[in-house]
Amino acid sequence: MAEDHDEVVVMGGGIAGLSTVLALGAAGIRARAYERAPALRAASAGNGLVVWHNAVLALRTIGLDKHLDGIGAELLRYRFRSRRLGPLADWSIEDGAHRHDAPAYTVSRPALHGMLSELVGDDLVLGARCAGFTEDPDGVSVRFEDGRSVRTPLLIGADGLRSTVRRQLMPYEPPPRYAGMTACQGVVEMPGDQVPPGVFVNTFGEGTWFVHYRLDDASVYWDAVISDRVGRRLGLGAGALGLGVHEALLREFGGWPDPVPALIRATPAEAVLPVDIFDRDPVERWSTRRVTLVGDAAHPMTFNLGQGANQAIEGAVVLAQCLSGAEGHRRDGIGDVDADALAGALASYESRRTDRARRVARRSRVNGVLSRWQNPAVCLLRDAFMRVAFDSVVYRKTYGLTMATDVVTGARN
């Protein structure tokens, strides 16, 4: 017999799921997240990310942006470099912060996840792996692999790239698409001015690139990205790089401009985390009348715009806004909301999110293709174009697209 609850069930306790619980709570809708990992640390894989202006403003609408000051460092500049040509572009993120009335922050993913989980508190259930669900006109029965079940008026799948909820909604969808690259991530203690605070640096090579920025006064996050073709050249094979990654990175990046080699050398081999990059083709719909998706479960994208977590936060806030406007919504739940009103709220959520998520995901994919180019002559032309156009054309198109702050707030850029 399923436990019958008026609260919304959010499947997944990552950044998307926790943001959804908090956004719904701010709208007066009780929700609880169920996470398959048995411990918080296992639910917060990854190292560094940027919380961009759009996500900061989304968090501000639910009163949570103030918590970022305690876990992150403000991002002031975004610099692009070529391994061979040197500096390509230098964007002032500080100017963007003034324009959008919101800073951007570099944070560690575990710190952001920890902040969100602390705010969610007891509304996060660990060790709860979803086995499936049954939807009927009056609600959704959610089943867990340990035999438990729960009844809810609304199920939100926030369970990531390989979402169980999505798989049941779209049973004939192909598996996630491998994007042809692996990100090798590390965090290293490196105090001093070799890596200046507040500066994100992206250095392009041939089928490779390297990102680094400071997380705090002592630690630096770095990300060495290798295309599958370069991986084969290094004898590491396609897909997951596996063993020998640290040695391979030193061979590939050892001659790059400082501080790239120093960051890799200073990181213990066992602390390097290889992550294969996947996405999916965008879809037009991801909801039924009582089930929907948010974050990577709805619109997984490559990391080339750094918008995955930011779009998850945006989506959580927009979903809460749409549900709070449903006729019959009351302060402690949505159990009394008419089924048609609930379906209408989910349709409104989709209409506000699908096009934006599609455009960001496609731009991320295009940027990933450009970054994987390996031919030296072609890469030289790419980098020369970047030197001419990045501070003007690319800045407007990419930065403007991702910072469409009116998506959540209604305020124009």
N, C-alpha and C positions, 0 to 999 in steps of 0.2 A: 504494500500500500504506500503510495507516494505521500510524503509530507506536503500538506497544502499550505502555500504561502501567498500572501498578497504582494510580497516583494519581487522585484525583477531579478532574474538569474542572469549573471554575467559570467560566461564561460571563459576563463583565462585571467590570470593574475599578474600579467606583465604591465607595461606602461599603458597600453590601450585599455585593458580591463580595469585597472585601478583608477585611471582618469575617468572612465565611464561611471564607476560607482560614485566617485566624488562629484562629478558634474550632475548626476541624477540626484544625489543628496542635496546639492545646492538648490535644485529645482523642487525639493520637497518630495522626491520619489525614493522610497526605500529600495536599495539594491544590495546584492551580495555577490562577491566574486568567488568563483571556484577554480582553483589552480591545481593542475595535475602534479606539479613538482612537490616533493615532500618538505622542502625547506625554502625559505626566501632566497637564499644565495643561489640555489639552482634555478630559481625563476627569474634571475636578473643577469643572464649571460651577456657578455660584451664588456667593452671598456669605456670608450669615450663617445660623446656626441655633443652637438650644438643645439641648444634650445633657442630657436630663432624667434624674431619679433612676433611672427604670427602665432606661435604657440604661447609665448609670454602673454600676449593680449587675450588669447583664449582662456588661459589660466586666470587672468585678471578678472574676467567676467564672473568667475566663481570664487573670487577672493583668495586665490592660492599663489599668485605670482610673487608675493612677498617672501615666500619660503625659498625661492631660488637664490636669494642673496647668501644664504647660509651654506649652500652646497656647491656653488659654481663661481667662476671668475668671469667678469664681463669681457666680451669679445669686442675689440676695438678696430682691428684691421684684418683683411682677408687678402693674402698675397699669393700670386701665381708665379711659378718659376719654371724654366726649362732646364733640364740637366745640361743641355749644350749651349743654349742662348742666354741663360741667366734670367734676370727679372722680366716678367711679361706684363703683369698688371698689379695694381695695389688699390683695393677697394676700402673706403672708409665705412666701417660698420657703425662707428660712432655717429656719423652723419645720419645713417639709417635709423639709429636709435632715437635721435632727435625728431626725425621726420615722422616716425611711427609712434612716438611717445612710449617706446618700450625698448629696453636693451636686449641684446642677445647674450647668452651665457655658454661657456664651455663647461661641461660637467662630466663626471663619470656616470656611466649608466647605472651601476649599483647604487650610487648616491641618490640619483633621481628616483630610482625604484624604491629605495629605502624610505625616502621622504614621503612618497605616495602611499606606501604600505603602512607607515606609521599613522598617517592621516585617516586611512581606511579603518585601521584597528581590527575589531572583531568581525567586521564584514568581509573578511578574507578567509576562506577555508582552503587549507593546503591538503595535498594528497588526495585530491578529488578528480579522477580522470574520467572524462565524459565518454560514455559508451554509445550514446545516441539519444534521440528524443522522438516524441510522438505529439503532433499538433492536432488539435481539434477545435471546433468553433468556440469553446469556452476557455481554452488555455493550452499550456504545453506541459507535458510530463517529461522530465529530464532524467535519464538513467546514468548511473555511474558504474564503473567496472567492478567496484567492490559490493555491488548489489543494492546500494542505496538508490533512492529516487526522490525527486522533489517536483512539486507542482507549482507552476508560475503563470501569471498572465502574459509574460513576455520573456523570451529568451534572446540574449544578445551574445553572439559569438565573437569573442575577442581573443581567440585561441591561436592566433598567429598564422604563419605561412601555410602550414599543413593542418589547417583548422578541421576538426571533426565536425563542427556545425556546418561549415561550408561544404564539406564533402557530402553531407546528407542533402543539403539544399541543391547541390549541383553534382549529382552522382556520375555524370558522363564527362565531366570536365577533365582535360588532360592534366598530368602532374605539373608542378611548378617548373618553370623554364630556367635551366642553368644559364647564367648570363656570361659564361666564359671567363670568369675571373675569380680569384680567391684573395680575400683580404687577410693579411697576417697582422694581428693587432698586438700591441704591447703597451705597458705602462712602466716607466722607469723613473727612479729617483734621480733628478738632475737639477739641483738648485743652481743659482747663478744666472748670468745674463746670456749664456750661450743660446738659450731659447727664451726670447723676451716674452713678458706677460701680455695677454690680450691680443696675440697675433696668431692667426690660422695660416699655415703655409702649405701650399699644394704644389709639389714639384713633379713635372711630367718627364717621362723617359720614352722608351720605345717598347710598347706593350707592358709598361710598368709605370707606376707613379707612387709617390710617397707623401703622406699627410702627417703633419705634426702640429701640436699646440699644447700649451701649458694648461694643466688642470688646477694647479695651485702653486704656491711658492716653491714646493719641493718636487712635484711630480709632473711628468710630461707624458702625454698620450701620443702614440704614433701608429701608423697604419701603412704597411708596405703592400701594395696591390700588384699581383702578378697575373697576367692573362694566361689562359690555358696553354697557348702556344709557347710562351716563355717558360712555363712550368715544364713542358716536355723537353725543351732545350736544356734545362737544368737537370734533367733526369728525374723529375718529380712526378711525371705523369699528369693526366688531365684530372680535373675535379679537385678533390681534397688533396692538399700537398703532403700530408702525412709526416713521417719521420724525416729528419734531416733538414727541416725547414729553416732553422736558425743558420746553419752552415750555408745553405743555398742563398739565403738573404744576404749574408756577408759577401758571398761571391758576386752576386748581382748588383748590390748597392754599395759595395766597398769603395768605389771610385767616385761616388756622387759628392756633391757639395756638402760641406758641413752644415748642420750637425747630423746629417743622415747616418753616416757610418757609426758615429759615436753613440747614437741612440740605440742602434741594433746591438753593438758590442756590449753596451752597458746593461742590456736586458738578458737575464738568464734564459737559456734555451727552453727550459720547461715552462717559462712564463709567456711564451709567444703562442697566441691563439689563432690558428688558421680557420677562417670562416668562408665557406663557399657562398657565392652570391647568387640568389635566385629572385625571380619575380613571376608574375602571371600577366597574361593579356587582360586588359581592362574589360569589365562586363557592364552591361546596361542596368542590371538589377541585381540586388543581393538580399532582398527581403521577401517574406511572405506576409500574411496578415498578422502573425504573432512572433515571427522570428526575423532577426536582422543581424548584420555583421558590422564590425568596426575595426579600424586599424589594419594590420597586415592580413587579417582574415578577410577583409573586404577588398583592399587594394594594395597588395604587396608590391613594393618597388625596389629598384636597386638603390644603393646608398650614394649615388653620384651627385645628388643635390642635397644630401644630408637632411631629407625631409620625412623619413619613415616615422620616427617617433613624433615629430611635429604634426604630421597629418593625422596620426592617431589621436593626439590631444585635441586637435581641431574637430575631428569627427565626433569625439565623445561629447564635446560641448554643444555642437550643432544638434546631435541626437537628443540631448537633454532639453534643449530649447524647443525642439519640435514636440517632444512628448509632454512637456509642461503646458503646451498650448492645446493639448487634446481636450475636447469637451468631456467633462465628468472627472477630470483629474482633481484629486484632493491631496492634502498636504502629506499624507503618510503612505501613498501608494497609487497604483493605477488599476487596481482590481475592479473598480466600479466604472472604468472607462468603457464606453460602448465599443464593441468590436470594430464597427465601421470607423469610428473616430480614431481608434488605435491604428488601424490599417492606413488611414489617411495621414496620421502623424509619421508613420514609417515611409510613406510615399513622399511626403514633404522632405524628410531627411535625405532620401535618395536624390531628389531633385536638386537639393542644395549641395550635395557632395559628389555625385558621380562624375560630372564634367570636370570639376576642379581636380579631383583625384586622378582622373584619366590624363589630364594635361600635365600634371606634375610627374606622374609615372612615365609618360612617354618622353618628356624632356630628360628625365633621369636615364632612361634607356638609351637615348641618343647620345648623351654625354658619355655613357659607358662605352658605347661603340667607338667614339672618337678617341677615348683614352686607351683603348686596346690596340689601336694601330701600332704596327711593329716595323714597317718599312722605314729605314732611317730618313730617306729623302722625303717621304710623305709626312713623317712626323716633324721634320724641319719646316716644311711648308705650313703645317698645322700650327706650330709654335709661333712662326712669323706672323700668321694671321691673328693669333691670339694677342700678340704684342700690339698690333694695330687696333683690333676691334674689341678687346675684352673690357676696356675701361669705358666703352660707349655702348655699342650695339648689344654685346652679350650681357653687360651689366643690366641694361634696361629689360631685356627679354627674360633672363633667368632670375635675377634678383627681384624684378618686378612681379614675375609670375608667382614665385614662392611666397612673397610677402604681401599677398592680396589680403590685407587685414580686414577688409569689409566683409569677408566670408563669414566671420563670426560676429564682429562688432557692429557692422553697418556703417562704419566710418571708412571713407575713401583714403587711398594712399596719398 
